[in-house]
């Protein structure tokens, strides 16, 4: 493995009888940007704190560069953590905040201040070296906190929801800064977030968590194009989840509607209830029938303009509901309105069979 590799082997975290993290096995390549993605309470922050050493592992092992660090204190692991609230000392300047750990380690004043200034330059904050936290914006405080985390040259940086307190414009700018710094330094970043947009913009690999378990590990394209479970498809958004009875002809949604599925050598047995995902932007919609359209029309329930696309929600009498992201140029050529009849269609290969999530142990 490359320098800065992290591996979790059968890691479990319990709080009394409450199972917070359920036997996680995860390998993170050294020098990569990994995002732990999921809703509140899914176990992602607990997992991050166990890697940092701020939470004890109930079972399993944590390895850094193939070295077992499970029982080591945080300062001996080769990691540094950047907290959600940044935790800057209000009575210290930016420079002294960044240099604080070197001061505790006994590094002389000139050397630690020189090193701290280098870190502030890395995050473009050298002109604020003498400013105190209350004089800095949220984004500026974040940069100082990142410089402080980097000063001891850790092999792994751990970030717990670092962008959640920023406004949308600043959040986008800071995403780019985090990626730039990670690529420039070539060290491992492990970043906890509940935002799929943030994870997709930053990560080389995305770990989607739910209910203390890992649902899927893949690059951003793989997560979005081929979600493995209904939870992943629903959480990242932009997908319809369809359920029906598997027959020799396809997925039977109702007595009158059977959807053709992509060919698969591992198709389950007949009469099994299965789920598939269908991307909202892979559905064609029109007020008139067209080649490859479903024979039964749906009714338009709502139309929402979203800029580059129009969100059209439809429903059929047999219970089929579809959310559709129609390009605005297509919509303007033949606008749909609530109450209109709409025909929809897609390629069979656009239906992505979903698996059941693994059991908790």
BAVOKE-402845 format. One record per residue (C-alpha): y, x, z negated. Coordinates in pm, 1 decimal. Each point is the difference from the previous one (the first is absolute). Example, Ala and Ser with C-alpha at 12.3 -4.5 7.8 and 13.67 -1.06 7.14 Angstrom:
<r <-450.0 1230.0 -780.0>>
<r <344.0 137.0 66.0>>
This chain:
<r <0.0 0.0 0.0>>
<r <361.7 107.6 57.2>>
<r <226.3 104.4 -285.1>>
<r <117.5 -299.9 -196.0>>
<r <-311.0 -208.9 68.1>>
<r <-74.1 -273.3 -253.8>>
<r <-332.5 -171.3 -56.1>>
<r <-88.5 -288.5 -230.0>>
<r <-372.1 -34.7 -71.8>>
<r <-118.3 -323.8 -157.6>>
<r <327.5 -42.1 -190.7>>
<r <13.3 -298.0 -235.5>>
<r <278.0 -109.6 -236.0>>
<r <-54.8 -254.5 -274.1>>
<r <240.2 -135.9 -260.2>>
<r <-240.3 -143.4 -254.3>>
<r <-200.7 -261.6 187.8>>
<r <249.6 -11.1 287.5>>
<r <-108.9 188.1 311.9>>
<r <319.2 133.6 161.1>>
<r <-156.3 238.2 256.2>>
<r <-353.6 -48.4 124.9>>
<r <-196.4 313.1 101.1>>
<r <237.8 144.9 255.9>>
<r <-121.4 267.2 241.6>>
<r <284.9 150.3 198.5>>
<r <63.9 329.6 179.9>>
<r <358.6 93.4 92.8>>
<r <47.1 291.8 237.2>>
<r <222.0 285.7 -108.7>>
<r <344.7 -2.4 157.1>>
<r <-19.2 -369.4 91.6>>
<r <215.8 -298.6 -91.8>>
<r <-214.4 -270.7 -161.7>>
<r <124.0 -343.0 -106.9>>
<r <-177.3 -219.3 -254.7>>
<r <90.4 -350.4 115.5>>
<r <-56.2 -331.8 -170.4>>
<r <148.6 -283.6 -206.2>>
<r <109.8 25.1 -362.3>>
<r <-296.2 40.6 -233.7>>
<r <-239.5 135.0 262.8>>
<r <-51.2 334.4 -178.8>>
<r <204.4 227.9 225.4>>
<r <244.9 125.2 -264.6>>
<r <-280.9 42.2 -251.5>>
<r <-185.1 210.8 255.4>>
<r <309.5 212.1 57.1>>
<r <47.1 53.8 -373.3>>
<r <-362.5 107.3 -36.4>>
<r <50.6 260.2 274.1>>
<r <310.7 120.0 -185.0>>
<r <-178.4 11.7 -334.5>>
<r <223.2 -261.6 -162.1>>
<r <-296.4 -237.7 -31.0>>
<r <-346.4 102.9 -118.1>>
<r <-294.8 -65.7 230.4>>
<r <-264.2 -232.1 -148.8>>
<r <-270.1 122.8 237.6>>
<r <-18.3 236.3 296.5>>
<r <175.8 319.3 103.8>>
<r <325.5 107.8 162.7>>
<r <-3.8 318.9 206.6>>
<r <293.9 201.4 130.0>>
<r <-100.3 265.1 252.5>>
<r <-362.0 -51.9 -115.1>>
<r <106.8 84.7 -357.4>>
<r <-84.0 -266.5 -255.9>>
<r <326.1 -92.3 -172.8>>
<r <-121.7 -320.8 -166.1>>
<r <54.8 123.0 -354.0>>
<r <300.8 225.3 62.1>>
<r <350.8 -95.0 -119.1>>
<r <258.9 -81.6 269.8>>
<r <174.3 339.9 -13.6>>
<r <-324.8 184.6 82.7>>
<r <-106.0 -209.4 299.1>>
<r <227.9 131.5 274.1>>
<r <156.6 -343.2 49.2>>
<r <350.2 -136.5 -58.4>>
<r <92.2 -364.2 -43.3>>
<r <315.3 -177.6 109.2>>
<r <41.3 -318.1 -202.3>>
<r <131.8 -335.6 120.0>>
<r <309.0 17.9 -222.2>>
<r <58.2 372.4 83.5>>
<r <28.0 84.4 -377.1>>
<r <295.5 236.9 35.4>>
<r <161.7 131.8 -317.1>>
<r <341.4 -172.5 -17.1>>
<r <166.4 290.4 -186.1>>
<r <-102.1 262.9 258.0>>
<r <152.6 75.7 339.7>>
<r <-209.7 -25.7 314.8>>
<r <-53.6 376.0 -4.3>>
<r <-107.4 6.4 -363.2>>
<r <-227.3 -302.9 47.6>>
<r <-180.7 179.7 280.3>>
<r <-15.1 328.5 -195.6>>
<r <-117.6 -159.2 -326.3>>
<r <-372.3 75.8 32.4>>
<r <75.3 365.0 78.2>>
<r <219.3 15.1 -310.2>>
<r <-288.4 -129.9 -211.8>>
<r <-225.1 262.2 162.2>>
<r <239.1 275.2 -111.5>>
<r <140.6 96.5 341.2>>
<r <338.3 168.2 -37.8>>
<r <313.3 -199.6 79.9>>
<r <99.0 180.1 320.1>>
<r <-345.8 -27.7 157.0>>
<r <-59.0 -361.5 -92.3>>
<r <343.0 -109.8 121.9>>
<r <-47.6 187.4 328.1>>
<r <-338.6 -166.7 49.9>>
<r <143.4 -341.5 -91.4>>
<r <276.7 43.1 255.9>>
<r <-261.5 75.8 267.8>>
<r <-174.5 -326.3 -84.1>>
<r <327.4 -194.2 13.4>>
<r <68.5 153.8 340.8>>
<r <-343.8 -115.5 116.6>>
<r <91.1 -360.4 -82.2>>
<r <360.4 34.0 124.1>>
<r <150.1 -36.3 -348.1>>
<r <150.7 346.1 -58.6>>
<r <355.2 -141.3 10.1>>
<r <-89.0 -219.8 -301.2>>
<r <-138.0 282.9 -213.7>>
<r <257.9 -60.4 -276.0>>
<r <-15.7 -379.5 8.6>>
<r <-163.5 -199.5 -279.2>>
<r <-251.2 -282.5 70.9>>
<r <255.4 -275.6 -71.6>>
<r <219.9 145.0 276.2>>
<r <-280.7 -23.6 258.0>>
<r <-122.9 -290.3 211.0>>
<r <-361.6 -111.0 -20.9>>
<r <-91.4 196.5 311.3>>
<r <172.1 311.8 -132.6>>
<r <-180.6 -29.6 -332.2>>
<r <-325.5 -27.0 189.1>>
<r <70.3 321.8 187.6>>
<r <73.0 182.0 -326.2>>
<r <-321.9 -134.5 -152.6>>
<r <-194.3 120.4 304.5>>
<r <159.9 345.7 -23.7>>
<r <-100.2 12.9 -366.5>>
<r <-359.4 -90.0 89.2>>
<r <-10.8 272.9 266.3>>
<r <145.1 289.4 -199.8>>
<r <-331.0 114.7 -150.4>>
<r <-159.2 14.5 346.8>>
<r <-274.0 -256.4 -66.3>>
<r <-282.7 -44.0 245.8>>
<r <16.6 -379.3 -31.2>>
<r <305.1 -226.9 -44.1>>
<r <-68.5 -344.0 -149.6>>
<r <256.9 -273.6 69.1>>
<r <-11.5 -336.0 -179.0>>
<r <194.3 -264.9 197.0>>
<r <282.7 251.8 64.9>>
<r <194.8 -222.0 242.1>>
<r <-29.0 -338.3 -169.9>>
<r <342.7 12.3 -168.3>>
<r <190.9 85.0 319.0>>
<r <168.9 -241.9 240.3>>
<r <-173.0 -48.5 338.5>>
<r <235.7 230.4 195.4>>
<r <-29.1 285.2 -248.5>>
<r <-373.9 -54.2 -32.3>>
<r <-41.7 64.8 371.7>>
<r <205.9 318.9 -20.2>>
<r <-193.2 128.0 -299.8>>
<r <-331.6 -67.7 172.6>>
<r <102.8 241.2 272.1>>
<r <110.4 256.1 -259.5>>
<r <-328.2 -17.7 -189.3>>
<r <-199.9 50.6 317.9>>
<r <222.0 288.9 109.6>>
<r <-36.5 179.6 -332.6>>
<r <-376.6 -55.2 -12.2>>
<r <-46.1 139.0 349.6>>
<r <236.5 290.2 -64.4>>
<r <-180.5 106.2 -318.7>>
<r <-350.6 -88.2 118.2>>
<r <-112.0 -124.6 -341.0>>
<r <-192.7 -314.3 -86.4>>
<r <199.5 -314.8 -76.1>>
<r <-172.8 -298.3 -164.9>>
<r <233.3 -299.3 3.0>>
<r <-54.0 -339.2 -167.0>>
<r <163.0 -300.4 167.8>>
<r <-41.0 -375.2 45.9>>
<r <180.9 12.0 337.6>>
<r <-219.0 26.9 308.5>>
<r <308.8 88.9 206.5>>
<r <65.8 296.4 -230.9>>
<r <-363.0 111.1 4.9>>
<r <-26.6 -23.0 377.8>>
<r <322.7 196.3 51.6>>
<r <-100.7 285.4 -229.6>>
<r <-373.4 40.2 -28.9>>
<r <-261.2 200.4 182.6>>
<r <-256.3 -206.9 -190.2>>
<r <39.0 -338.0 -171.1>>
<r <-222.4 -110.7 -287.9>>
<r <15.1 -377.9 -40.6>>
<r <-92.8 -107.8 -354.3>>
<r <-77.7 -339.4 -146.7>>
<r <-127.6 -103.6 -341.2>>
<r <-66.7 359.6 -106.4>>
<r <-202.6 90.9 309.5>>
<r <61.3 158.2 338.4>>
<r <-15.5 -252.2 284.3>>
<r <65.3 239.4 288.2>>
<r <99.3 360.5 74.7>>
<r <138.6 81.1 344.0>>
<r <305.8 122.3 184.1>>
<r <280.4 -258.0 39.7>>
<r <-110.6 -93.7 351.5>>
<r <-356.2 -62.9 -113.2>>
<r <110.2 -210.6 -296.2>>
<r <216.6 -224.8 216.3>>
<r <-213.6 -17.2 313.7>>
<r <-338.5 -45.4 -168.7>>
<r <32.0 -122.8 -359.9>>
<r <-339.2 9.9 -168.2>>
<r <29.1 -300.7 -232.4>>
<r <189.3 -326.6 -22.4>>
<r <201.8 142.5 -288.1>>
<r <121.5 295.3 207.8>>
<r <87.2 -222.8 295.6>>
<r <189.7 -241.4 -223.5>>
<r <178.7 261.4 -208.1>>
<r <136.8 208.7 286.5>>
<r <108.7 -314.9 184.3>>
<r <21.8 -75.0 369.6>>
<r <-356.7 -133.8 16.3>>
<r <-165.8 -337.9 8.6>>
<r <-328.1 -33.4 -190.2>>
<r <-243.9 -239.4 163.4>>
<r <-325.9 -117.2 -156.1>>
<r <-292.5 -178.9 155.0>>
<r <-371.9 -23.2 60.5>>
<r <-155.1 271.8 210.9>>
<r <-207.8 -140.2 287.5>>
<r <-151.2 138.4 316.2>>
<r <318.0 -106.7 183.6>>
<r <250.4 157.4 -239.5>>
<r <198.4 -104.8 -305.4>>
<r <-16.3 -377.7 -46.3>>
<r <326.2 -111.3 -159.7>>
<r <-73.5 -371.2 36.3>>
<r <-230.5 -232.4 195.0>>
<r <239.0 25.9 295.3>>
<r <114.4 362.1 -20.4>>
<r <-207.6 319.0 32.5>>
<r <170.9 336.6 45.6>>
<r <-156.9 273.2 210.3>>
<r <-57.5 312.7 -206.9>>
<r <-8.8 360.9 123.4>>
<r <-348.1 132.5 73.3>>
<r <-152.2 174.1 -301.3>>
<r <-343.7 161.0 -39.9>>
<r <13.8 -81.2 -372.7>>
<r <79.4 -371.9 19.5>>
<r <-110.0 -187.7 -314.8>>
<r <-267.7 -269.6 11.1>>
<r <78.3 -353.1 112.2>>
<r <155.7 -262.4 -233.1>>
<r <173.5 269.5 -204.0>>
<r <359.1 -73.8 -100.1>>
<r <214.2 284.3 128.1>>
<r <366.9 90.5 16.6>>
<r <199.8 171.4 273.1>>
<r <359.3 116.9 19.5>>
<r <227.5 -63.0 296.3>>
<r <333.5 175.1 30.9>>
<r <299.6 -230.2 27.7>>
<r <143.6 207.6 286.3>>
<r <-324.6 -17.0 201.3>>
<r <20.2 -376.6 47.2>>
<r <159.9 -140.3 312.5>>
<r <165.9 -339.6 -42.6>>
<r <137.1 -237.9 261.4>>
<r <96.2 -366.6 32.5>>
<r <-234.0 -20.2 302.5>>
<r <-367.4 95.5 51.2>>
<r <-66.4 347.7 143.5>>
<r <-297.9 215.2 92.5>>
<r <-202.8 94.2 -310.7>>
<r <180.4 -257.2 -215.7>>
<r <-195.9 -193.1 -260.2>>
<r <-86.8 -340.5 148.8>>
<r <127.1 -193.6 -302.6>>
<r <375.7 20.4 -61.3>>
<r <168.5 46.0 -335.8>>
<r <318.0 -149.5 -136.7>>
<r <303.0 212.3 -83.4>>
<r <91.9 -31.9 -368.3>>
<r <293.3 242.0 -22.7>>
<r <192.6 255.9 203.0>>
<r <186.2 289.9 -163.0>>
<r <212.2 250.3 190.6>>
<r <-69.4 356.0 -126.6>>
<r <196.9 210.9 247.7>>
<r <-248.9 178.7 224.2>>
<r <-248.2 -286.5 -35.3>>
<r <-18.3 -368.5 -87.9>>
<r <-241.2 -108.1 -272.1>>
<r <-176.9 -315.6 117.7>>
<r <-229.9 -182.5 -243.2>>
<r <-252.6 -238.9 151.2>>
<r <-273.4 -233.3 -119.8>>
<r <-282.3 -186.2 176.6>>
<r <-161.8 -330.9 -95.0>>
<r <-325.6 183.1 -74.1>>
<r <171.8 207.7 -270.1>>
<r <63.2 321.2 195.1>>
<r <332.6 155.6 -107.0>>
<r <159.9 291.6 180.6>>
<r <309.9 209.8 -57.8>>
<r <126.3 148.4 324.5>>
<r <255.3 274.6 62.4>>
<r <135.7 -81.4 344.4>>
<r <235.0 252.8 167.3>>
<r <348.4 -145.9 11.3>>
<r <21.3 50.6 377.9>>
<r <-308.7 -219.2 50.8>>
<r <128.5 -259.6 -242.7>>
<r <333.2 -30.7 179.8>>
<r <-180.3 -66.4 330.2>>
<r <-186.9 -300.3 -143.0>>
<r <126.7 -88.5 -349.6>>
<r <-227.1 -183.8 -242.9>>
<r <125.4 -234.0 -271.5>>
<r <-160.7 -163.3 -303.4>>
<r <-216.1 -291.6 110.9>>
<r <-67.0 146.0 346.6>>
<r <-349.4 45.7 139.2>>
<r <-96.4 365.9 47.9>>
<r <-287.3 176.1 170.4>>
<r <-120.4 332.9 -136.5>>
<r <-229.6 276.6 120.5>>
<r <-111.7 356.8 -62.9>>
<r <-264.6 248.6 109.5>>
<r <-337.6 -14.9 -180.3>>
<r <44.0 365.9 -96.6>>
<r <310.9 -98.8 -197.0>>
<r <-224.4 -168.5 -258.7>>
<r <-85.6 254.3 -269.2>>
<r <-309.3 -81.4 -211.9>>
<r <66.5 39.1 -373.0>>
<r <-231.6 125.5 -272.0>>
<r <-39.5 -116.9 -353.7>>
<r <160.4 232.9 -259.0>>
<r <-234.6 215.8 -206.3>>
<r <-103.7 -117.7 -348.5>>
<r <175.7 116.0 -316.3>>
<r <-220.5 191.9 -237.7>>
